[in-house]
Amino acid sequence: MRIKEVRVFAKDLGTSRPYSISYKTVTEVKNTFVEIELENGTTGIGACNPSEKVVGENVDQALEHLQQADFDYLIGADIRSIQGLLKQTQSKFGDRPGSHAAVDIALHDVFTKHLGISLGEYFGVVHTSMPTSITIGIKNVEETLKEADEYRQMGFRCLKVKTGLSAEEDAERILKINEKYPDSVLRVDANQGYKPADLELFVSKVQGVDLELIEQPFPVEQFADFSKGLASNVAQFLVADESCRDPKDALFLVKEVPNCPIFNIKLMKSGGLFAASQIASIAQHSGVELMWGCNDESIVSITAAMHLAFSYPHTKYIDLDGSLDLIEDLVEGGFLIEEGVMRPTGGPGLGVRRITN
């Protein structure tokens, strides 16, 4: 079956809950979409919302690049040649991870729909469900507890708290959540906001809290040097996020930062599923655990990440909450979250259904 058409468009999905991290405040959620149609009318969809600060490309640039892209390599191509098409896509868009991700996800979706199987079945299901964390932005203690209350009432037991402005204030927020909800599992994302002394102070102050991990405490440029000098009781929490964008980064981290126990894979950093699977394989053969994260994204790309995450035994953490605060979306389905636990809904491809134009 051959590819008939490639369509590119964008949509602002909105956010019901603006939030702040260490270097920006998010008030809107625009995504760029790619739709691939086969000769028999089967369609696959991909989406992206890359972070310019992290990968050098934003969603508007992705839209412009994809609208101007030459898709002659796809038009008329046999979808059964999926691996070759993915390699060509990586070659064309490899330096633009958002653009790459949108095309890559659409190809995977339409291919597995053509096969009549889910994306998870194609990759090989290892996990059928996992608890996902849900994220609280940088707020004062009162607002932090209020949001934690909401998420607890929704059934979430794993809370991720954005930090990075003040280690002392960050620790106070964590301690207050733990005091009120001692059965909560807590994660922290400093978004490059700490120096080693800040991280050590933070860890010392939250002793006794059920803290799973601390994402990207240090700036990318200093992550390796700062991480090497950490005591083991601090380094055990390390997650490489912005420092682990692509397979090259993963290889560097394995060699130069062997005390980093967790990689956070995001499709918006890697450029989609093809490259993300390469990162995951590097980690698997290096004894590194996996966390799968996201930006503010459509259900389309969140579902894609979930399917791939569930195919690796060393996936230990998922943080796939990026579509939960959207005002609207282009699709529905893909996954369910019940009592904070995420699982696929089934169906061929991503398992999503188009609901709006």
N, C-alpha and C positions, 0 to 999 in steps of 0.2 A: 504494500500500500504506500502510495507516494504523497508527499506533502504538497498541498495545493496553495496555501496562503499563510502569510505571517502578518498579524495585526499588532499595532503598538498604540497604547493610549495611557492616560493617567487619570487618577481620581483622588480627591481629598476625602478621606474617610472620616476625618474629624476625631477628636478625643473628648470624652466626657470628664476626664480627670487630668488637667495639665499638671506637670511635675517638674522638679528640678533635680539635676545631678551636679557633679562638682564643676562642670564647665559649660552648662547650658540649661535653658528651660524649654520644655516641649509644649507647644500649644496647638499644633496641627499635625495631621498624619497624612501626608500625600504619598501615594504609591504609584509606581509605574508598572503597567501590566503588559505582558506579551501573550498573544493567543495564536496557537498554531492549529491549522485545520488540514485534515487529510482529505483525499479525493472522495471518500465515502461520507464526509460530513462530520466525522469524529473530531473533536477539538480537545486541545490541552491548554492549560493556562499556567503562566508563571508570573511572579510579582517581585518587586524589589523596593526597598527604602534604605539605601546605604547611608552611612554617616561619613560626611566629607572629612571630618577631623580624624577619623580612623583610617579610611581607605582612599581619601583623595577624590572621592566622587560623591555628589549628592543626588537626590532623586530627580531634580530638574535636569541635571547634566545627563543622567541615565536616559531620561526621556528623549532629550535632544539627540544623543548619540544613537539610540535605537531607531528613532524616526529617520535618521540619515543613513543607517547601516545598509549595506548591500547583503541581502539575504538570498542571493542567487545560489549559494552553496546549499541552501535548504529547499528552495522551490524545486519540485520535481524529484527530490531525493527520496529513496526508499527508507521509510521509517525503521525498517528492520536493521538498517545499518547504524543503529543507535550509537555504538561506541565510536565509530568514525565521525559521526556528526557531533558528538560531544567533544572529541579532540579538536575538530575544526572550530567549534564554538570557543573552546578555551584559547585556541591560537588567535582568534579574531578579537576576543573581548577580555583576555586574561589580565590586561592592565586596567580594566574597568570592572571591578567586582560586582557592582550592582547590575549593570547591563548584562554581564555574564550570567549572574544568578537567575534573572528573569527568563532568559532564553533557555538555560539549562533546565530549570524546573518545568517549563512548558514542554520541552522535549521528553522529559521523563514521564510527565503526566499523559501525554498523547500516546507514547509508546506502550505504557502499561495498560492504558485503556484499549489499545489495539490488541494486546495480548489477552485482555479480559481478566486481568488479575490486579490486585492492589499493588501500590508501590512497595508496601511492606513485604508482600509475598515475593516480589522481584528481588529485593535486597536480602531477604531471609530473616524472618521474625525470630528474635531472641526474647524480647520483652513484650508482653501483651498490654501492660499498663505500668505507669510510674507516677508518683506524686510530683507535681510541679510546684515550684515556688511562685509567689506573686509579689510584686515589687512595690515598696513604699519609697517615695522620693525623699529628698532632703527637706525635712520639716522640723519644727520645734517639737519638744517632747509631747505636748498636749495634742498637737495635730497628728503626730506619729501614732500615739495610742488610739486616737479616734479612728484612723485608717486601719490599724491592726484589728480593732473591734469589728469593723465592717467585714474584713476578710475572714476573720474567725467565724463570724456568723454565716458566711458563705461556704464554710467548710474547709477552708485552707488551714493547714497546720504547719506549712513550711513558708516562712516569710523572709523575703530578701529586702534588706534595708540599704538604701543608697547613703554613702558617707563620703568623707574626703575633705571637708572644710575645717573640722576641728576634732582631733582624736578624743579629747576629753568629752566634748558634747556628744560625739558619736557613741562613745561608750555608755554615757548616761541614757541615751535612747534605747540601746540594746538592753541594758540592765532593767529599765522600766518595763519593756515588753516582757522580758523573762520573769520579772516579778509578778506581773499580772497573768501571764500565760506560760507557766513553767514547763508545760508539755509541748510548747512550740519548738520546732527546729528552725534555727536562725542562720541566715547567710548574709554576708556583707559584700557590697560592691563599692570600692573606694574610687573607681574611675580615675586612677593615676594621681590621686590627691595627697598621698602620704610620702614622707621620707622614712628611712628605717627607724629613726627614733619615734616617729609618730606611730608606726605600726607596732613597735614593741610596747609602747605605752598603752595603746588600745588593747592589745592582747592581754597585757598584765591586768587591766581593769575589768575584763570580762571573764576572768577565770571562774569556772563553775557553770557558765552558760553553755547550753547545748549548741555550740557554734560549729557549723559544718565547714565553712570555707570563707575566704576573703579574696574577692576578684580584684585583679590588677591594682594592687596598692600603689605601685610606683609608675612614674612616667616611662613610656616605651624605651626611650633612649638610655635610661638608667636601670631598667628592670633587671638585666643580667647582673650588673655589678652590685646593685643593692641586694639582690636576692642571695647571692653567693655568701654574703657575710652573716646571714640570719642564723640564729640558734634553731635547733631542730624543732623545739616546741612552738616556734613562730612559723618556720618554713612549712610545717605540716598543713597550714591553712592556705598556702599559696595557690592561686589560679592565674594562669596566663590567659588574658582576654585580648586586649588590644595588641599585646605582644605576640599573639598567635593568630595571624591573619591567614596564612597560606601554608602549603607544605614546606616551603623553604624556611619559614619561621619555625615550624615544628621541628625540623631537623636541627636548626640552630639551638633551640631550647633543649633538646635532648642531649646535645653535646656540651653546651656551655652553661646550662642551668639544671644540672641533674637533680637538684633538690626541689624542683618544682613538680609537685605530684599530680597536678590536674591541668588539662587544657580545656578551654571553653571554645567550642566550635560554633560559629554563626555563619549561616549561608550568605549573609550580606558582607562578610569579610572574605570568605573563601572564594566566592564566585559561584555558589550553587553546590549541588549534590556531588558532582563529579570530583571536584577538588576537595570537598569536605571529606569524602570517603578516603582520599589519599592521606589527609591529616589523621583521620581515625586509625588507619592502618599503621602509620608511623608510631602513633601512641600505643597501639595494641602490642607492637613488637618491642616496645621500650619500657613497658611496665607503667605507663602513665594512664591515669583514669580520665574519663571524659565527662564534661558538662556540656550541654547544648543550650545555647542562649539565642537571643533575638533582639531586634530593634522593635520599633512600633510598626508592626507589619500586618498585612492582610492575612486572613485565615489560609490563603493559598500557600504562602511561603512558610507559615508556622506549621502547617500540616506536613509539608515536604520535609522539614527538619525533624519532626516527630518520627516519621516513617524511617528515616535513615538512622536516627538515634536509637530506635528500638531494634536495630539490626546488629548492634555491637554489644558483646557481653561486658565490655569494660565501660559502658555507659552507666554511670552511677548517679548522675544528677541531671535533671532537666529544669530549665527556667524558660518555659515557652508560653509566657503570658502576654505577648506583645499585641494580641488582637482583642483582648478582653475589655478594654476601655474604648474601643472604637464606637463611634456613633452609628456608623453603617459599614457595610462591606459589600463586595461584589459577589460573594459566594456565601453559601452556608454549608454545614456538614463538616466532613474531614475528621473531626475529633469531638469527643465529649469530655467534660471535666465534671466529675461528681465527687463531692467531699474532698476536693483538691487533687484528685487522682485523674490523670489524663489517659485516654485510650482512643484508638481509631474507631470510626463508625463503620468501616467496611466499604465495599464498593470498589470498582476498578479505578486505577490511577490513584490520584490523591483522595478520591472519595468525596469531592466537593461538588456542589451544584450551583450553577450561575443563577442569581436571583435578580440582578439589576444590570442596567447598561452603564 
